[in-house]
Amino acid sequence: MTDVYGDSPPLTAEQQAVVDLPWDTRLLVTAGAGSGKTHTVVRRLDALVGHEDPEEALEAGEILVLSFSRAAVRELRDRIARHGDRARRVRVQTFDSWAYQLLVSAYPDEEWASRSFDERIRAAVDAIEKGALEAGELGAPSHVVIDEAQDLVGDRRDLVETLLDRFQRSCGFTVVGDSAQGIYGFQIEDPTERAGETDRFFAWLRTSYDDLVELNLTVNFRAKSAEARTALALGPRLQNLADSAGGQQSTAVTLHTELRDRLLDLPNLGDLSDEFTLEMLKAYPATCAILTRDNRQALAVSELLHKHGVEHALKRSLQDRPVPYWVAELVRRAESSTLTEPRFLELLGEIPLPAGVEPRRCWRSLRAATRRAGRGHVDVAAVGRLVASGRFPEELVDPETARLIVSTVHRAKGLEYDRVLLLMPSSVAELRKAHEDLDVPAEARALYVAMTRTREDLYHVTGPDTSRIRRHRATGRWYLGGWKKYERYGIQFLPGDVHRENPPGSPDGDMDAAGTQAYLLEQVRPGDAMTLRMRHVLPAGPDQSPPYDLVHRDRVVGEVSERFRRDLYAVEVISRSWDVTWPTEMVGLRVDVLETVAGSTAAGSNAGLGGNGVWIAPRITGIGRYRRGERAGEEHV
């Protein structure tokens, strides 16, 4: 008999203790950085489903696994697929996805897709309290696994507490987390409330369950070098930060200082723009991440790398889930309302797919998501509805396969790389000058997380100057300013800034929608330069900028959305009497990815793209630098 665990490491005694506990155990596992948490969770799931005593074994449908990020969910699902001999049908979802699914099932007439993530989480709490979970198709779970529990704050913490409290007499749980890596407290806006959220969920567990079992995973399997182990010794002190005898704030300052000093003792690669550093980034063959404190630094680093021809990817937000472009192309090429497996695989074989996409996995996932079409078919129209409603399966989002990643520390949470370059962190004193309500414990934990992402090499570098990149309060966008308060020289482009209601195509009719789709599929790649070019000087309505086209190599491939035009107006118009000279062009933007978007079904049908209302559109990232009037063609520096 084949050993499904043959190519994975054997369980340590600590891991085996977690795996062996009965299904009705209330278990809290503290798992330090790189301690094999995912491996242990997968083996526990397998043990719960495949227990040798039938009385103790659970059905896969009785187990619910929830995690904070898509990256963690994808890793769990991949590990289960490879090593979960008996747990392949276990549900693994993000908190947001599960809450949305619960609401759609309980209240199908509501427009949940139009609600924000936080609104849906709060509505799900109410639904659980009213018994929606028991009344649903899948029923109440017998065992709940909560991953990355240290990041549960605010509404999501309320969701999990309500879930566990609702079924505390009939449900076991396995909660896995590490207080030293709790870095999402910033989601709580009020500084006083934010401080109270630290370890609040763990404290709730300890006071709510007298029979709570607590175990630890302490052996680090990630760090392969002394440099990679630089920060590990401080993990236990960060875990106990809330209970510090000397006070949380003063202890956090000490820990941040010590972490920073340890980092500065490691090799310094100098300025990120140095030729040696840039050539090293180009030549390094393994995975590498440049980690930044915030998105402003990440945007500046990405711009610098593009300027010097260094291929990379700018990591997206954890809640940013673009639907892969091949979905629209699959739906467009389908000539019937349903697809059998052979026809599905045949069509996918004709479409150029990104690296890492497995056609049979796509088939299985979409077949399950559109199961009303029949066991052996995929409902084509239902695929379009999944895109339009925001319910496209998370596991089919294109894997991020770039060798070099630029990411904030928060977006790199739970990931690991062979080499990490960390932008030189400021001291606590320097940070306090720039941030009045600085959360020092969060800064210390974030620095620890950044320093523990590497397997081999850890360096610090000096990043580009970001003093002129500023946040516009009303819109939340970064913009490029000048030395004078009113100066504006560029604006950030965000997901949703490309118009979606109608298929992209040239407004003057030189290129039809079908031709634009073919051009996007064949010619446009992630990292390509994209320019915004003003179509004319007249806005369509009040409080809007003029319209801008998306131009790729002098070909129009789309236009900006109304939201972008409103935000551009808000950023540019300092007062009602302000006379704006709108930029003729915006340059420096890049293609993040091609994605499938949903718009008007009538517009799609009239454009010859079928009646399912989905098509390909480019997603753009970066800060667009203005070219104005006669200076069009010369980027402002």
GIZIHU-V176138 format. One record per residue. N is the residue number from 0. RES is the residue in one letter. PHI is phi in radians with two decimals (none if undefined). PSI is psi as a letter, one per 20 degrees, with the letter a starting at -180 (* if undefined). BURIAL is # if it has 9 or more other C-alpha atoms within 8 Angstrom, else .. Layout:
BEGIN
{{N & RES & PHI & PSI & BURIAL} {N & RES & PHI & PSI & BURIAL}}
END
This chain:
BEGIN
{{0 & M & none & p & .} {1 & T & -1.24 & p & .} {2 & D & -1.55 & o & .} {3 & V & -1.20 & i & #} {4 & Y & -1.76 & j & .} {5 & G & -1.08 & h & .} {6 & D & -1.73 & j & .} {7 & S & -2.07 & q & .} {8 & P & -1.15 & q & .} {9 & P & -1.16 & q & .} {10 & L & -1.24 & p & .} {11 & T & -1.35 & r & .} {12 & A & -1.07 & h & .} {13 & E & -1.11 & g & #} {14 & Q & -1.18 & g & #} {15 & Q & -1.08 & h & #} {16 & A & -1.10 & h & .} {17 & V & -1.19 & g & #} {18 & V & -1.11 & h & #} {19 & D & -1.42 & i & .} {20 & L & -1.20 & q & .} {21 & P & -1.10 & r & .} {22 & W & -1.16 & h & #} {23 & D & -1.57 & j & #} {24 & T & -1.24 & p & #} {25 & R & -1.67 & o & #} {26 & L & -2.13 & p & #} {27 & L & -2.04 & p & #} {28 & V & -1.98 & o & #} {29 & T & -1.54 & o & #} {30 & A & -2.05 & o & #} {31 & G & -1.15 & r & #} {32 & A & -1.00 & p & #} {33 & G & 1.22 & k & #} {34 & S & -1.62 & j & #} {35 & G & 1.33 & k & #} {36 & K & -1.04 & g & #} {37 & T & -1.11 & g & #} {38 & H & -1.00 & g & .} {39 & T & -1.19 & g & #} {40 & V & -1.09 & g & #} {41 & V & -1.08 & g & #} {42 & R & -1.15 & h & #} {43 & R & -1.18 & g & #} {44 & L & -1.03 & g & #} {45 & D & -1.08 & h & #} {46 & A & -1.20 & h & #} {47 & L & -1.14 & h & #} {48 & V & -1.38 & h & #} {49 & G & -1.88 & k & #} {50 & H & -1.00 & p & #} {51 & E & -1.14 & h & .} {52 & D & -1.61 & o & .} {53 & P & -0.98 & h & .} {54 & E & -1.21 & h & .} {55 & E & -1.73 & i & #} {56 & A & -1.43 & q & #} {57 & L & -1.85 & q & #} {58 & E & -1.32 & q & .} {59 & A & -1.01 & h & #} {60 & G & -1.22 & i & #} {61 & E & -1.53 & i & #} {62 & I & -1.92 & p & #} {63 & L & -2.09 & p & #} {64 & V & -2.02 & p & #} {65 & L & -2.15 & p & #} {66 & S & -2.41 & r & #} {67 & F & -1.36 & h & #} {68 & S & -2.14 & q & #} {69 & R & -1.11 & h & #} {70 & A & -1.09 & g & #} {71 & A & -1.17 & h & #} {72 & V & -1.12 & g & #} {73 & R & -1.08 & g & #} {74 & E & -1.12 & g & #} {75 & L & -1.08 & g & #} {76 & R & -1.12 & g & #} {77 & D & -1.12 & g & .} {78 & R & -1.13 & g & #} {79 & I & -1.10 & g & #} {80 & A & -1.07 & h & #} {81 & R & -1.45 & h & .} {82 & H & -2.17 & i & #} {83 & G & -1.43 & n & #} {84 & D & -1.01 & h & #} {85 & R & -2.07 & i & .} {86 & A & -1.88 & k & #} {87 & R & -1.16 & h & #} {88 & R & -1.75 & j & .} {89 & V & -1.19 & p & #} {90 & R & -1.35 & p & #} {91 & V & -2.24 & o & #} {92 & Q & -2.52 & r & #} {93 & T & -1.34 & r & #} {94 & F & -1.01 & g & #} {95 & D & -1.14 & g & #} {96 & S & -1.15 & g & #} {97 & W & -1.14 & g & #} {98 & A & -1.07 & g & #} {99 & Y & -1.12 & g & #} {100 & Q & -1.08 & g & .} {101 & L & -1.08 & g & #} {102 & L & -1.18 & g & #} {103 & V & -1.09 & h & #} {104 & S & -1.22 & g & .} {105 & A & -1.39 & h & #} {106 & Y & -2.33 & m & .} {107 & P & -1.16 & i & .} {108 & D & -1.49 & i & .} {109 & E & -1.44 & q & .} {110 & E & -1.58 & m & .} {111 & W & -1.23 & h & #} {112 & A & -1.12 & h & .} {113 & S & -1.50 & i & .} {114 & R & -1.48 & q & .} {115 & S & -1.29 & r & .} {116 & F & -1.00 & g & .} {117 & D & -1.17 & h & .} {118 & E & -1.11 & h & .} {119 & R & -1.19 & h & #} {120 & I & -1.08 & g & #} {121 & R & -1.12 & h & #} {122 & A & -1.16 & h & #} {123 & A & -1.15 & h & #} {124 & V & -1.01 & g & #} {125 & D & -1.09 & g & .} {126 & A & -1.13 & g & #} {127 & I & -1.07 & g & #} {128 & E & -1.10 & h & #} {129 & K & -1.61 & j & .} {130 & G & 1.56 & j & .} {131 & A & -1.12 & h & #} {132 & L & -1.19 & g & #} {133 & E & -1.12 & h & .} {134 & A & -1.42 & i & .} {135 & G & -1.33 & r & #} {136 & E & -1.07 & h & .} {137 & L & -1.56 & i & .} {138 & G & 1.32 & a & .} {139 & A & -1.28 & q & .} {140 & P & -1.33 & q & #} {141 & S & -1.67 & h & #} {142 & H & -2.55 & p & #} {143 & V & -2.06 & p & #} {144 & V & -1.92 & p & #} {145 & I & -1.98 & o & #} {146 & D & -1.76 & q & #} {147 & E & 0.94 & l & #} {148 & A & -1.15 & h & #} {149 & Q & -1.15 & i & #} {150 & D & -1.63 & j & #} {151 & L & -1.38 & o & #} {152 & V & -2.39 & q & #} {153 & G & 1.04 & c & #} {154 & D & -1.09 & h & #} {155 & R & -1.23 & h & #} {156 & R & -1.12 & g & #} {157 & D & -1.02 & g & #} {158 & L & -1.05 & g & #} {159 & V & -1.22 & h & .} {160 & E & -1.09 & g & #} {161 & T & -1.13 & g & #} {162 & L & -1.08 & g & #} {163 & L & -1.20 & h & #} {164 & D & -1.17 & h & .} {165 & R & -1.12 & h & .} {166 & F & -2.10 & k & #} {167 & Q & -1.16 & h & .} {168 & R & -1.49 & i & .} {169 & S & -2.15 & j & .} {170 & C & -2.30 & p & #} {171 & G & -1.60 & r & #} {172 & F & -2.63 & q & #} {173 & T & -2.21 & o & #} {174 & V & -1.84 & p & #} {175 & V & -2.12 & p & #} {176 & G & -2.98 & r & #} {177 & D & -2.60 & o & #} {178 & S & -1.02 & h & #} {179 & A & -1.16 & i & #} {180 & Q & -1.97 & j & #} {181 & G & -1.40 & n & #} {182 & I & -2.16 & j & #} {183 & Y & -1.90 & j & #} {184 & G & -1.09 & h & #} {185 & F & -1.07 & i & .} {186 & Q & -1.16 & i & .} {187 & I & -1.59 & o & #} {188 & E & -1.22 & g & .} {189 & D & -1.29 & p & .} {190 & P & -1.02 & h & #} {191 & T & -1.15 & g & .} {192 & E & -1.13 & h & #} {193 & R & -1.05 & g & #} {194 & A & -1.09 & h & #} {195 & G & -1.28 & i & .} {196 & E & -1.35 & i & #} {197 & T & -1.03 & o & #} {198 & D & 1.09 & j & #} {199 & R & -1.13 & h & #} {200 & F & -1.15 & g & #} {201 & F & -1.10 & h & .} {202 & A & -1.11 & h & .} {203 & W & -1.08 & g & .} {204 & L & -1.04 & g & #} {205 & R & -1.18 & h & #} {206 & T & -1.55 & i & .} {207 & S & -1.59 & h & .} {208 & Y & -2.23 & o & .} {209 & D & -1.17 & h & .} {210 & D & -1.68 & j & .} {211 & L & -1.07 & p & #} {212 & V & -1.78 & p & .} {213 & E & -2.03 & p & .} {214 & L & -2.25 & r & #} {215 & N & -2.22 & q & .} {216 & L & -1.97 & o & #} {217 & T & -2.02 & i & .} {218 & V & -1.45 & p & .} {219 & N & -1.57 & p & #} {220 & F & -1.86 & i & .} {221 & R & -1.42 & g & #} {222 & A & -1.25 & p & #} {223 & K & -1.84 & i & #} {224 & S & -2.44 & r & #} {225 & A & -1.11 & h & .} {226 & E & -1.09 & g & #} {227 & A & -1.18 & h & #} {228 & R & -1.63 & j & #} {229 & T & -0.93 & g & #} {230 & A & -1.68 & i & #} {231 & L & -1.05 & h & .} {232 & A & -1.11 & h & .} {233 & L & -1.57 & i & #} {234 & G & -0.97 & g & #} {235 & P & -1.02 & h & .} {236 & R & -1.21 & h & .} {237 & L & -1.22 & h & #} {238 & Q & -1.09 & h & #} {239 & N & -1.75 & j & #} {240 & L & -1.05 & h & #} {241 & A & -1.13 & h & .} {242 & D & -1.80 & j & .} {243 & S & -1.06 & p & #} {244 & A & -1.15 & h & .} {245 & G & -1.48 & j & .} {246 & G & 1.71 & p & .} {247 & Q & -1.09 & g & #} {248 & Q & -1.13 & g & .} {249 & S & -1.16 & h & .} {250 & T & -1.16 & h & #} {251 & A & -1.12 & h & #} {252 & V & -1.06 & g & #} {253 & T & -1.07 & g & .} {254 & L & -1.18 & g & #} {255 & H & -1.07 & g & #} {256 & T & -1.10 & g & #} {257 & E & -1.17 & g & .} {258 & L & -1.08 & g & #} {259 & R & -1.09 & g & #} {260 & D & -1.09 & g & .} {261 & R & -1.14 & h & #} {262 & L & -1.13 & g & #} {263 & L & -1.23 & i & #} {264 & D & -1.35 & i & .} {265 & L & -1.48 & r & #} {266 & P & -1.01 & p & .} {267 & N & -1.84 & p & .} {268 & L & -1.52 & j & #} {269 & G & 1.36 & b & #} {270 & D & -1.40 & p & #} {271 & L & -1.08 & h & #} {272 & S & -1.51 & i & #} {273 & D & -1.11 & q & .} {274 & E & -1.03 & g & .} {275 & F & -1.05 & g & .} {276 & T & -1.13 & g & #} {277 & L & -1.10 & g & #} {278 & E & -1.17 & h & .} {279 & M & -1.10 & g & .} {280 & L & -1.12 & h & #} {281 & K & -1.19 & h & .} {282 & A & -1.57 & h & .} {283 & Y & -1.10 & p & .} {284 & P & -1.50 & i & .} {285 & A & -1.71 & a & .} {286 & T & -1.33 & q & #} {287 & C & -2.51 & q & #} {288 & A & -2.28 & p & #} {289 & I & -1.81 & o & #} {290 & L & -1.82 & p & #} {291 & T & -2.14 & r & #} {292 & R & -1.25 & h & #} {293 & D & -2.53 & r & .} {294 & N & -1.24 & h & #} {295 & R & -1.06 & g & #} {296 & Q & -1.11 & h & #} {297 & A & -1.09 & g & #} {298 & L & -1.09 & g & #} {299 & A & -1.17 & g & #} {300 & V & -1.13 & g & #} {301 & S & -1.07 & g & #} {302 & E & -1.08 & g & #} {303 & L & -1.09 & g & #} {304 & L & -1.13 & g & #} {305 & H & -1.06 & g & #} {306 & K & -1.04 & h & .} {307 & H & -1.77 & j & .} {308 & G & 1.24 & k & .} {309 & V & -1.68 & o & #} {310 & E & -1.19 & p & #} {311 & H & -2.91 & r & #} {312 & A & -2.23 & p & #} {313 & L & -1.61 & o & #} {314 & K & -1.16 & p & #} {315 & R & -1.41 & r & .} {316 & S & -1.08 & q & .} {317 & L & -1.12 & h & #} {318 & Q & -1.70 & j & .} {319 & D & -1.60 & o & .} {320 & R & -2.25 & m & .} {321 & P & -1.12 & p & .} {322 & V & -1.38 & p & #} {323 & P & -1.00 & q & #} {324 & Y & -1.10 & h & #} {325 & W & -1.15 & i & #} {326 & V & -1.14 & g & #} {327 & A & -1.09 & g & #} {328 & E & -1.18 & h & #} {329 & L & -1.08 & g & #} {330 & V & -1.12 & g & #} {331 & R & -1.14 & h & #} {332 & R & -1.44 & i & .} {333 & A & -1.15 & p & #} {334 & E & -1.91 & j & .} {335 & S & -2.51 & r & .} {336 & S & -1.34 & h & .} {337 & T & -2.34 & q & #} {338 & L & -2.17 & p & #} {339 & T & -1.40 & r & #} {340 & E & -1.06 & g & #} {341 & P & -1.03 & g & .} {342 & R & -1.20 & h & .} {343 & F & -1.01 & g & #} {344 & L & -1.20 & h & #} {345 & E & -1.12 & g & .} {346 & L & -1.15 & g & #} {347 & L & -1.10 & h & #} {348 & G & -1.15 & h & .} {349 & E & -1.57 & i & .} {350 & I & -1.81 & p & #} {351 & P & -1.17 & o & .} {352 & L & -1.79 & q & .} {353 & P & -1.14 & q & .} {354 & A & -1.07 & q & .} {355 & G & 1.62 & i & .} {356 & V & -1.49 & p & #} {357 & E & -1.84 & o & .} {358 & P & -0.94 & g & .} {359 & R & -1.18 & h & .} {360 & R & -1.16 & h & .} {361 & C & -1.05 & g & #} {362 & W & -1.05 & g & #} {363 & R & -1.08 & g & .} {364 & S & -1.20 & g & #} {365 & L & -1.25 & h & #} {366 & R & -1.10 & g & #} {367 & A & -1.17 & h & .} {368 & A & -1.27 & h & .} {369 & T & -2.09 & k & #} {370 & R & -1.10 & i & #} {371 & R & -1.17 & i & .} {372 & A & -1.31 & i & #} {373 & G & 2.06 & q & .} {374 & R & -1.08 & h & .} {375 & G & -1.87 & k & .} {376 & H & -2.39 & q & #} {377 & V & -1.96 & p & #} {378 & D & -1.40 & o & #} {379 & V & -1.14 & g & #} {380 & A & -1.11 & h & .} {381 & A & -1.14 & h & .} {382 & V & -1.08 & g & #} {383 & G & -1.06 & h & #} {384 & R & -1.19 & h & #} {385 & L & -1.07 & g & #} {386 & V & -1.15 & g & #} {387 & A & -1.13 & h & #} {388 & S & -1.59 & i & .} {389 & G & 1.33 & k & .} {390 & R & -1.93 & j & .} {391 & F & -1.09 & p & #} {392 & P & -0.95 & p & #} {393 & E & -1.09 & h & .} {394 & E & -1.20 & i & .} {395 & L & -1.71 & i & #} {396 & V & -1.06 & p & #} {397 & D & -0.95 & p & #} {398 & P & -1.15 & q & .} {399 & E & -1.51 & o & .} {400 & T & -1.89 & j & .} {401 & A & -1.08 & q & .} {402 & R & -1.24 & h & #} {403 & L & -1.97 & p & #} {404 & I & -2.06 & p & #} {405 & V & -1.89 & p & #} {406 & S & -2.64 & q & #} {407 & T & -1.22 & q & #} {408 & V & -1.04 & h & #} {409 & H & -1.12 & h & #} {410 & R & -1.36 & i & #} {411 & A & -1.57 & j & #} {412 & K & -0.97 & p & .} {413 & G & 1.45 & i & .} {414 & L & -1.80 & r & .} {415 & E & -2.52 & q & #} {416 & Y & -2.46 & q & #} {417 & D & -1.22 & h & #} {418 & R & -2.39 & p & #} {419 & V & -2.22 & p & #} {420 & L & -1.91 & p & #} {421 & L & -1.91 & p & #} {422 & L & -1.03 & p & #} {423 & M & -0.87 & o & .} {424 & P & -1.32 & q & .} {425 & S & -1.30 & q & .} {426 & S & -1.27 & r & #} {427 & V & -1.03 & g & #} {428 & A & -1.06 & g & .} {429 & E & -1.16 & h & .} {430 & L & -1.15 & h & #} {431 & R & -1.15 & h & #} {432 & K & -1.15 & h & .} {433 & A & -1.63 & h & .} {434 & H & -2.32 & o & .} {435 & E & -1.11 & h & .} {436 & D & -1.84 & l & .} {437 & L & -1.01 & p & .} {438 & D & -1.63 & n & .} {439 & V & -1.12 & g & #} {440 & P & -0.98 & g & #} {441 & A & -1.15 & h & #} {442 & E & -1.12 & g & #} {443 & A & -1.14 & g & #} {444 & R & -1.16 & h & #} {445 & A & -1.11 & g & #} {446 & L & -1.14 & h & #} {447 & Y & -1.10 & g & #} {448 & V & -1.03 & g & #} {449 & A & -1.05 & g & #} {450 & M & -1.34 & i & #} {451 & T & -1.86 & j & #} {452 & R & -1.48 & i & #} {453 & T & -1.65 & q & #} {454 & R & -1.65 & h & #} {455 & E & -2.20 & f & #} {456 & D & -1.92 & q & #} {457 & L & -2.38 & p & #} {458 & Y & -2.24 & r & #} {459 & H & -2.07 & q & #} {460 & V & -2.40 & r & #} {461 & T & -1.65 & p & #} {462 & G & -1.57 & r & #} {463 & P & -1.23 & q & #} {464 & D & -1.20 & p & .} {465 & T & -2.05 & j & .} {466 & S & -1.10 & h & .} {467 & R & -1.65 & i & #} {468 & I & -1.62 & o & #} {469 & R & -2.21 & q & #} {470 & R & -1.64 & p & .} {471 & H & -1.56 & o & #} {472 & R & -1.05 & g & .} {473 & A & -1.14 & h & .} {474 & T & -1.75 & i & .} {475 & G & 1.38 & j & .} {476 & R & -1.55 & q & #} {477 & W & -1.44 & q & #} {478 & Y & -2.43 & q & #} {479 & L & -1.65 & o & #} {480 & G & -1.82 & a & #} {481 & G & -2.15 & a & #} {482 & W & -1.32 & h & .} {483 & K & -1.70 & q & .} {484 & K & -1.01 & h & .} {485 & Y & -1.51 & i & .} {486 & E & -1.31 & p & .} {487 & R & -2.34 & p & #} {488 & Y & -2.26 & j & #} {489 & G & 3.10 & r & #} {490 & I & -2.53 & q & #} {491 & Q & -1.27 & q & #} {492 & F & -1.77 & p & #} {493 & L & -2.11 & r & .} {494 & P & -0.99 & p & #} {495 & G & 1.60 & i & .} {496 & D & -1.50 & i & #} {497 & V & -1.70 & p & #} {498 & H & -1.03 & p & #} {499 & R & -2.10 & i & #} {500 & E & -1.13 & h & .} {501 & N & -2.10 & q & #} {502 & P & -1.09 & q & #} {503 & P & -1.19 & q & #} {504 & G & -3.11 & r & #} {505 & S & -1.20 & p & #} {506 & P & -1.15 & h & .} {507 & D & -1.61 & j & .} {508 & G & 1.48 & j & .} {509 & D & -1.20 & h & .} {510 & M & -2.38 & p & #} {511 & D & -1.37 & r & #} {512 & A & -1.10 & g & #} {513 & A & -1.13 & h & #} {514 & G & -1.14 & h & #} {515 & T & -1.16 & g & #} {516 & Q & -1.06 & g & #} {517 & A & -1.13 & g & .} {518 & Y & -1.12 & g & #} {519 & L & -1.03 & g & #} {520 & L & -1.17 & h & .} {521 & E & -1.64 & h & .} {522 & Q & -2.02 & h & .} {523 & V & -1.72 & p & #} {524 & R & -2.28 & q & .} {525 & P & -0.95 & p & #} {526 & G & 1.64 & i & #} {527 & D & -1.13 & q & #} {528 & A & -1.24 & q & #} {529 & M & -2.35 & p & #} {530 & T & -1.99 & q & #} {531 & L & -1.69 & p & #} {532 & R & -2.16 & p & #} {533 & M & -1.11 & p & #} {534 & R & -1.34 & g & .} {535 & H & -2.77 & r & .} {536 & V & -1.59 & i & .} {537 & L & -1.72 & p & .} {538 & P & -1.25 & q & #} {539 & A & -1.39 & h & .} {540 & G & -2.79 & r & .} {541 & P & -1.18 & q & .} {542 & D & 1.02 & k & .} {543 & Q & -2.30 & q & #} {544 & S & -1.39 & r & #} {545 & P & -1.10 & r & #} {546 & P & -1.32 & q & #} {547 & Y & -2.22 & p & #} {548 & D & -1.63 & q & #} {549 & L & -1.59 & p & #} {550 & V & -2.11 & p & #} {551 & H & -2.08 & o & #} {552 & R & 0.89 & l & .} {553 & D & 1.19 & j & .} {554 & R & -1.95 & p & .} {555 & V & -1.31 & p & #} {556 & V & -2.19 & j & #} {557 & G & 2.82 & a & #} {558 & E & -2.50 & r & #} {559 & V & -1.34 & q & #} {560 & S & -1.43 & r & #} {561 & E & -1.12 & h & #} {562 & R & -1.06 & g & .} {563 & F & -1.08 & g & #} {564 & R & -1.16 & h & #} {565 & R & -1.18 & g & #} {566 & D & -1.19 & h & #} {567 & L & -1.07 & g & #} {568 & Y & -1.06 & g & #} {569 & A & -1.10 & h & #} {570 & V & -1.26 & h & #} {571 & E & -1.47 & h & .} {572 & V & -1.53 & o & #} {573 & I & -1.22 & h & .} {574 & S & -2.64 & r & .} {575 & R & -1.09 & h & .} {576 & S & -1.55 & j & .} {577 & W & -1.29 & p & .} {578 & D & -1.71 & o & .} {579 & V & -1.62 & p & .} {580 & T & -1.69 & o & .} {581 & W & -1.18 & q & .} {582 & P & -1.08 & p & #} {583 & T & -1.21 & h & #} {584 & E & -2.48 & r & #} {585 & M & -2.25 & p & #} {586 & V & -2.11 & r & #} {587 & G & 1.63 & i & #} {588 & L & -1.45 & q & #} {589 & R & -2.34 & q & #} {590 & V & -1.32 & p & #} {591 & D & -1.38 & g & #} {592 & V & -2.86 & q & #} {593 & L & -1.56 & p & #} {594 & E & -2.33 & r & #} {595 & T & -1.56 & p & #} {596 & V & -2.15 & r & #} {597 & A & -2.00 & p & #} {598 & G & -2.51 & b & #} {599 & S & -1.24 & p & #} {600 & T & -1.15 & h & #} {601 & A & -1.14 & g & .} {602 & A & -1.13 & g & #} {603 & G & -1.11 & g & #} {604 & S & -1.16 & g & #} {605 & N & -1.13 & h & .} {606 & A & -1.49 & i & #} {607 & G & 1.43 & k & .} {608 & L & -1.87 & j & #} {609 & G & 1.56 & r & #} {610 & G & -1.80 & k & .} {611 & N & -1.71 & i & #} {612 & G & 1.24 & k & #} {613 & V & -2.25 & q & #} {614 & W & -2.79 & r & #} {615 & I & -1.56 & p & #} {616 & A & -2.46 & q & #} {617 & P & -1.39 & q & #} {618 & R & -1.81 & p & #} {619 & I & -1.99 & q & #} {620 & T & -2.41 & r & #} {621 & G & 1.99 & a & #} {622 & I & -1.91 & o & #} {623 & G & -1.36 & o & #} {624 & R & -1.55 & p & #} {625 & Y & -1.33 & q & #} {626 & R & -2.11 & p & #} {627 & R & -2.07 & p & #} {628 & G & 0.83 & c & .} {629 & E & -1.21 & i & .} {630 & R & -1.57 & j & .} {631 & A & -0.99 & p & #} {632 & G & 1.76 & i & .} {633 & E & -2.19 & o & .} {634 & E & -1.19 & p & #} {635 & H & -1.25 & p & .} {636 & V & -1.93 & * & .}}
END
